[in-house]
Amino acid sequence: MAYLPTARQVCIDLTQMSGPVVKATWFDPIRGTRTPAGYWPVDAEAPFSPPGAQDWLLILESAAGI
């Protein structure tokens, strides 16, 4: 997980994640909603930009078996 209090792009090193693919989801703690951020291979860094202006949580989880 990564918390972004303001809108800015972050690059996350996915090589430490398990499985061949990571599922990324943005969570808005103000509204309690989720926004899909796609599926990413775990072989490099990946850029992520939140879908709004403030307070976002990026959730990364193994998508093994997809």
Buried (B, 14 or more C-beta within 10 A) or exposed (E): EEEBEEEEEEEBEBEEBEBEBBBBBBBBEEEEEEEEBEEBEBEEEBEBEBEEEEBBBBEBEBBEEE
